Structures are given as structure tokens and as C-alpha cells.
Amino acid sequence: MNAIVYECTYENRSWECILSHIIKGKEVVGFTVTGRESRYQVYLVKLNGKQWIGIPEMGISSELSYLDDTFWNSEQIGHQLNSIIDGLTIANGLKLIGKL
């Protein structure tokens, strides 16, 4: 699958983000998300009606809301990464993954 380019904004800042290396399985979607100067290998797990995000290189795993709930997801992810910018980058990427 080709890369998907999207834009994120926070307060008066905006930045370009890229979803790439998207691999969809029955219960797991793996992808790379890049934005500003960060790059993460992310895994979305859907199991028993729940959704989880895993970022193994950072030791992060967290339950998610609906994929289009960028506010809640960005707050959760941003808290774990200690960066609202990276949280928004990943949460907006998840929203796009949900539409594939």
C-alpha cells in the first residue's frame, strides 16, 4: 500500500505526517507513522470488541476509544509519550487507518 500523507494541527502549529508500511491482518494492523521529527512503528489490535495500540519500541500499550475519537486517543497516547504533538500525529493516523 502506498504512503498516506495527512496534516495535523495543534494551537498555531501544523505539520505534515505520513502513514506508511501499512499491513492489515484480521485482528492486527501494523503501520509506521512519521510526523515532525518522530517516527513510530505502531500496532492496532482489535480483539473481543476492544481496540489497543501498541508501540513496542517505547514499551507502550493502551486501550483506545473509537478510531475517529482523536481527542481521547491523542490525550491517552500523548500522555504515554509525554508529547501531545506525537499523540495527535498517531491519533489522526489511527483515524485514517479506520477508514481503510
C-alpha positions as CSV (number, residue, x, y, z in Angstrom):
1,M,0.0,0.0,0.0
2,N,1.2,3.5,-0.8
3,A,2.0,6.0,1.8
4,I,-0.8,8.3,3.0
5,V,0.1,12.0,3.7
6,Y,-2.0,14.0,6.1
7,E,-1.8,17.2,8.1
8,C,-2.1,17.7,11.8
9,T,-2.6,20.9,13.7
10,Y,-2.3,22.0,17.4
11,E,-2.8,25.5,18.5
12,N,-1.0,27.7,15.9
13,R,1.3,24.9,14.6
14,S,0.7,22.5,11.7
15,W,2.9,19.7,10.4
16,E,2.9,17.0,7.7
17,C,2.5,13.4,8.7
18,I,2.9,10.1,6.8
19,L,1.4,6.7,7.3
20,S,3.5,4.0,5.6
21,H,4.3,0.3,5.6
22,I,0.6,-0.5,6.3
23,I,0.0,-4.2,6.8
24,K,-3.6,-5.3,7.6
25,G,-4.4,-8.6,9.2
26,K,-7.6,-9.9,10.6
27,E,-7.0,-8.6,14.2
28,V,-3.8,-6.6,13.9
29,V,-2.9,-3.6,11.6
30,G,0.8,-2.6,11.6
31,F,2.0,0.7,10.3
32,T,4.7,3.4,10.5
33,V,3.7,6.9,11.4
34,T,6.1,9.8,10.9
35,G,5.5,13.4,11.8
36,R,7.8,16.3,12.7
37,E,10.9,14.6,13.9
38,S,9.3,11.5,15.3
39,R,8.8,8.0,13.8
40,Y,6.9,5.2,15.4
41,Q,6.1,1.6,14.4
42,V,2.5,1.2,15.6
43,Y,0.3,-1.8,16.0
44,L,-3.5,-1.6,16.2
45,V,-5.1,-4.7,17.8
46,K,-8.8,-5.3,17.6
47,L,-9.9,-8.2,19.9
48,N,-13.1,-9.0,21.7
49,G,-14.7,-5.7,20.9
50,K,-11.8,-3.7,22.2
51,Q,-9.1,-1.8,20.4
52,W,-5.5,-1.4,21.7
53,I,-2.5,0.4,20.4
54,G,1.0,-1.0,20.9
55,I,4.3,0.9,20.3
56,P,6.8,-1.8,21.3
57,E,9.9,0.3,20.9
58,M,8.6,2.6,23.5
59,G,7.1,0.0,25.8
60,I,3.6,1.5,25.3
61,S,0.3,-0.3,25.2
62,S,-3.0,1.4,25.7
63,E,-6.7,0.9,25.2
64,L,-8.3,3.1,22.6
65,S,-11.6,4.7,22.1
66,Y,-13.2,4.7,18.6
67,L,-10.6,5.3,16.0
68,D,-12.2,8.6,14.9
69,D,-12.1,9.9,18.5
70,T,-8.9,11.9,18.0
71,F,-9.4,13.9,21.2
72,W,-9.5,11.0,23.6
73,N,-6.9,8.9,21.7
74,S,-4.5,11.8,21.4
75,E,-4.8,12.6,25.1
76,Q,-4.1,8.9,26.0
77,I,-1.2,8.4,23.6
78,G,0.2,11.9,24.2
79,H,0.3,11.2,28.0
80,Q,2.1,7.9,27.5
81,L,4.6,9.5,25.0
82,N,4.9,12.8,27.0
83,S,4.1,14.7,23.8
84,I,0.7,15.9,22.7
85,I,2.2,16.5,19.2
86,D,3.1,12.9,18.8
87,G,-0.2,11.9,20.4
88,L,-2.1,13.9,17.8
89,T,0.1,12.6,15.0
90,I,-0.7,9.0,15.9
91,A,-4.3,9.6,16.8
92,N,-5.0,11.2,13.4
93,G,-3.2,8.4,11.7
94,L,-5.4,5.9,13.5
95,K,-8.5,7.8,12.3
96,L,-7.3,7.3,8.7
97,I,-6.4,3.6,9.3
98,G,-10.0,3.1,10.4
99,K,-11.2,4.3,7.0
100,L,-9.1,1.8,5.0
